């Protein structure tokens, strides 16, 4: 089944180069941007466009599906798994850095307060 552009969860982005990325916001279309699963359990018809008229900026039609070697989907899935596994570690590192920065900032403020008490 081709990508269901009338689905509530269908999204697209057009870049300056003219490339268009089409995808499922719920990541349920493993063969995006060319195909949605035929029996997608989360398909909902988009009703948000009901009162709008479309202008000249309509998205270009979907290009032909390329001939990809067998195993590309699995390779992309494994790459996504690696990135998703690294996410919590990156977030923890960022929080640790923020806490260290806050502690340094707080220590500086305390020193300033202490030194101003003696000046009075």
N, C-alpha and C positions, 0 to 999 in steps of 0.2 A: 504494500500500500504506500503511495507517495506521502510526503509530509503533509499533514493536515493543517493547512494554514488557517483554517477556521477554528482550530482548537484554542481553548482558553490559555493553555500553557505553551503555545508556540511563540517563539521570539526570534527576531532577526536583527542583525546589526550590519550596516553598510559602512565600509571603511573608505577613506579618501582614495585609495587605489582602485576602488570600484568593486573590490571583493565583498561578497555578501556571506555572512555566517548565519545559518538557520539552525535552530536547535530547540529541543524540548527543555523548558525551564526546570522540569522535574528529573531530567536525565533519564527518561524512559525510552528514548529513541536511540538505540545503540548504533544505528546506521544513518544517523542524521549527517548531512542535510538532505539525504535522498529518500529515506523511508522511515515511516512510523510502524510500530508493531500493528498488525492487523487487528488484534484483540486487546488493544491497550485498555487497561482497567480504569485509567484516570481521564480518558477523553471526555471533554465537556465542550459543547459548542460555545464559541465566543459570542457574547451578546453585547459587548461594549461598543461596537461600531454601529449600532442601530440608528443613532440619530446624526451621524456624521456623513458628509459627502466626501469622497476621496478626490484629491487633487492630482496634479501631474507628478507627484513624488511617489507614485506607486512603485513598490519593489519590483525589480526586474524578474522575469520568469526564472525558475530553477533550471540550472544548466544540466546537461546530460550526466548521468552517473559514470564516474571514471572506472576503468578496469583496474582494480586494485588486486595485488597478489593475495593469495590465501594467507591468512594469519595476521593481516594488518589490524583487524578489529581486536584480536587478542593482545597484540602488542600495545595498542592504544589503551586497552583496559588495564594492562599491567603497569603502564606508565602512570595512569590515573591513580592506581592503588598506591604506588610509591609516593606520589605527591600527597595523597590523602593521609598516608601514614606519617609523613614528615610534618603535617600541619600542627598537631598538638605539641610537638617538640618545639617548633618555631614560636608558637603562642606562649609556651612556658618560658622560653628564653626572653621574649619581649617583655613579659610581665616581670621577670627577674630584673631586667635592666631598668624598667620603670621604677621598681621598688628601690633599687640602688640609687638611682638619680634622686628620688624623693628623699631618701635618707641623707644623701649629701646636701641637698638643698635645705633640709630641716636642720642639719648640723650647722650649716652656715648661718641660718637665721638665729639659732640659739646663741651662737658666739656673738653675733651682733647685739642681741638683747643683753647679754652679760656685760659686754664692754660698755654699753650705754648706761647701765646702772651705776657703774663706778664713776662716770663722768659727772653725775649730778651732785 
